[in-house]
Amino acid sequence: MIVRHLIVILLALVTAGCNPFSEAPSMMDEYVERVARVLDGEVSLSELPEIQRMPRRRDRRLDMPELELGMLDFLSLYGCQLQYVVGERNSVMGRVMDPLNRLRYELRFIQAARDCLPDIDREKLKKSVEQAIDSKLESLPVAVWNATWATEEIEALFTLSKGYFPVAAESNPVSDLSADVNRLNSTVQSLLEGQLDHSLDYLGEVHQRWQAEYRAGQLLNSARLLIARLDDATALIRSRLGDRPLCINGKPNSQSDIVQTMFFNVYIERIQPYLSDVRSARDDLIRPLATLSEMQAEVRSESFQAWSRQYLGTTGDNSLWQDLDRAMAEHTTSWQQLLGQCGLRPGA
């Protein structure tokens, strides 16, 4: 029974390995080769455009302004909850907080300090606590940024080393990630607007998912692959359009029948569904991530701003996603022109 089970697994692996449509790179290469074959063209696979990695963590992480050490020591002696919060920050572990825990600390400090104010009789001390609150509120956007875009976990989400977005996935691979980012955007918006009574307990699970799933990076890889291979296939079609017509006097022939069959069996049945999946995942995941970046535009660095606009933004001359939309539109138009020569224009 065990041997039979192993044989079944091996056969499945061999079959998958022989199927060029099981993985995005082989599928798109195969598509270009088939377009060349049916149009009597020469196969030429262009180099994939380079993708810049997210700026390094040390360049993304912003310095958090600190209260003066004397002030912290002074507040730690005051008899309210604030003394415990300040004591946590002054501890050994408090000095090496990760960005998420630092954000939690900043929020606890503000709340504890506000709770202390009504019980403070000494005017000088009260003013000092108020100044501490104002300082923490002013630097809160920095803490929020560090807990989102300056984390180790988001690097894993955007890693380019985990291949391509899956072909023909059974369910939406980015549904949980999309829900996470949309919820995070709501929290970030509230914090930046001064509504601080939000639980951050769920963010630990969000970071775990970022570290375990690599979908954003896979989408970037797939976008650049699709741009290159769609442009390769478009060049083949345009070359044929400029060379000799596929059909004479608009009458279909044996070659146009072959071309049309390949168009429906490969482009319509294989390529278009993958294009749709990638664009849908872009809308579900990349767009909310772009929002997460844009709502923190006041604190992000220029290098991150440029990276964000290129790989998260969906408009603009330098946008990867704008380039994908362009490649798809030009490819569709080329097919319409080619098949239109034979009265076979799609959608006609």
N, C-alpha and C positions, 0 to 999 in steps of 0.2 A: 504493500500500500504506500509506504514512504517513497519507494523507488518510482512508482507510478506518479505520485504527486510531484516529485522533482522533475520528471520528464515533462509533465504538463507545464510547469513553470519555465523550464528551459525552452520549450517550444514557443511559449508566449513571448519570451524575451527575443528569440530569434526572429519571430514574425514581426514584432515591433521594430526590431533593428532593420528589417528589410522594407519597412513601410516608410517611404520618404515623407509622408504626410503626417507622421506622428509627432514630429518636432518642428518648431518654427523655422530654423535655419535650413534644414534639408527640404522642407516644403517649399520655401520661397526660391531656393536654388532650382529645385525641380520645375517650378512654375516657369521661371525664366528660360530654362532649357527647352521646355515644351513649346513655349511661344516661339522660340528661335526655330525649332524643328518644323512646326506647321507653316511658318512663314519663310522657310528657306533662308534663315538668317544665321549669323555667326554669334555663338554664345560669348558674352562678355560680362563677367560678374565684377562690378565695381567694388572698390574698397568701402567698408562701412565708415560712415562719418564718426569722428572721435567724440566721445562724451566726456566732459570734464567732471571729475568727481566732486562731490560736495566739499566745500572748503574744510580744512582740517579743524578738528575740535578745538585746538588751542586758538585758532583764528576765529572760531564761532563763539566761543565762551567769552562773555563780557565780565569785566571786573565789577564786583559788588561793592558799593561804598559801605564802609564800616562806621559804626558809632565809635567815638573815642573810647579807648579802653577804660579810662577813669570813669566815664559815664556808665559803662556796663557794670563795672565793679560797684559803683554807687547804687545803681538800680537793683543789683542783685541782693543788696542788704535790706531793701525795702520790703515790708511785711505784707505782700499780696502775691497773687499768682505770677506776677511778672518776675519775681525773684527766681522762681523755678524755671521759667522760660529762658531767662538770661543765664542762669546756671547751666542749662543744657548747652547753650552756645559756647560757654567758657570751658566746657569739659573737653577732654582729649578727643572724643568722638565728634563733638560738635565742631571742632576746627577742621574736620575733613568730611563734612557733609557732602553727599552727592547733590546735584542740582535740584532734584525733586524734593528731597528732605530739606534743603535750604529754603525752597519756596514755602514749604509747610511751616518752617520755623518763622519766616518773615510774617506769615499770616497770624501765627499764634502770638507773636510779639505784639503786633498791632492790636489784636483783640484783647490780650491781657493788659496792655497799657491803657486802652480805653476803659476797661473794666475798673482799673485802679483809680482813674482820675477822680471820681466822685468822693473817694475816701481820703484824698490827699488834702491836708489842711495847710501845709507850708506852701506859700505862693511860689517861692523859688523852685522848689521841687516839682510843683505842678507844671510850671513853665518848662522845666527840663524834660518832663515826660511828654508834654505836648510837642516840643521840638523833636523829640525822638520819634514820635508817631509821624510827624510831617516828613521826617527824613526817610522813614521806612516806606511811606506811601509814595514818595518821589522815586525811590529806587525799585519799587515793586515791578514795573515793567521789565527791568533787567532780570530780576529773579524769575519772572514768567518766561522770558526768552530762554534763559539758561535751562529751565526745566522742560522746554519743548525742543528747540532747535540745537541746543548745545549738549545734548545727551549722547551717550555711547549707543543707546538703543536705536535712535533714529538713523545712525550710520548703517546699522544692519538692515533696516528697512530699505535703504537706498543703495545697498551694496550692488556693484555691477558684476560680481563674481559668481552669481547664482543662476546664470542662464537667462532664459526667455520666459515670457508669459506663456502659460500652458495652452496647448491647442485642444479644442473641443473639450474643455473642462465640463464635468457633469453639473456643477453648481457654480455660483458666483464666487470666485476665489478671493474677492476683495470685500465681501459684504460685511464681515466683522470689522475689518480695518476701517472701512468707510464709516460705519456707525461710531467707531471709536473717535475718529478725527472730527466728525460732526459734533459729537458730545463735547470733545475737548475745545472746539471752537466756541461753543456756547459758554463754557467755563471761562476761557481766556477773555472773551468779550466782556463778561460780567466783572471779572477781576480788574480789567483795565478801566472799566467804568466806575470802579469803587465799590462794587457789590461783593463783599469779601466773605459772606457766609455760605461758601460752597465747600462741600466735602471733596477732598482730593483722593479719597481712598481708592477709587476706581483706576487712578492713573498708574498704579503699580502693575495692574493687569494689562493696561494699554502698552506700557513699556515692554512687558514680557512678550506681547504679540508682535511688537515691532522687531524684537530681537529674534523671534522665531520664524517670521514670515518676511520674505524678501520682495514683495510684489511691486513696490515702487521702482526699485532698481530693474526688475524684470521688465516692467513696462517701458522704461527708458531704453533698454536693450532692444526690445521688440520694435519700438518706434523707429529707431535708427535702421534696423534691419529692413523694415517695411519700406521706408523711404528709399533706401538704396535699391532694393530689388524691384519695387514698382517703377522706379525711374529706369532701371535696366530694361524692363519689359516694355515700357513706354517708348524707349529709344528704338527698340526692335520694330514696334508697330509703326512708328513714324518713319523709320527707314523704308519700310515696305510701302507706306503711303506715298513717299517721294520717289519710289523706284518704278513700280508698275502696279496697276490696279489688281486687286484680288479677283474682281469679276469684270468681264467686258459687258458694256451696255446694261449693267445692273442685273445681269442674269447669274444666279447661283451656278456653281460648278462643283466638281468633285473635291477640289481643294478647299473651297469655301465651306463645304459640308464638314470637312475634317476640322477646319478652324472653328466653326460654330460648335461642333461637338466638344472640342477641347475647351472652348469658352465656357460652356455650361457645366461640363463635368469637372473642370478644374477650378476655373476662376469663380464661377457662381457657387458651386457646391463646396469648395475647399477654402479658397482665399477670402472671399467676401465674408463668410462667417467669422473668420479669425480677425479680419479688419474690424468687424462690428464688435467682437469681444474686447479687443484692445481699446477701441474708442469708448465703449461703455465703461470699462474699468478706469479709463482716464477720467471720465466724468464723475465716477463714483469715488475715486481715491485721489487722483492728482489735483482736481479742482478744489476739494476741501483743504488739501495740503497747501495749495496756493493761497487760499483764504487765510490759513494759519500764519503764513509768512507775511501777507499783505497787511493784516491787522496789527502786526508788530513792526511795521516799516520804520517807525521813528527810532527804533533802537538797533535794528540789524545793520551789519557792516555793508560797505559798498560792494565788497567781493561776494557776499552772500546775496545781496540784492541782484547783482548781475547773473549769478547762477540760478536764482529763483525765477527770474524772468525768462531765462532761456529754457529751463527744464520743467518748470511748474506752470508758467504762463501759457495760455492757449492762443494769444495774439502777439503780433509784433514780428518784425523781420527776422529776428534772431531766435524765435521760438521753435523748439523742436516739434511741438505739436502743430503749430501753424504750417511747418514744412510737411508734416505728414498729411494734413488736410490738402495742401497743394498737390502733393504727389498722387493722392487718391483721385482728386478732381481731374488732373491731367490724364491719368491712366484711363479713367472712365470715358473722357472725351475721345481719347485715341481709339478705344474699342468701338465707340459709337460711329466714328468716322470710317473705320475699317469695315465693319459689318454693314454700314450704310451703303457702301459701294455695291453690295449684293442684295439690297432691299431687306437686309436682315437686322437692321438697327435695333438694338435692345430697347424695349419699351415702345416701339413704333406700332 
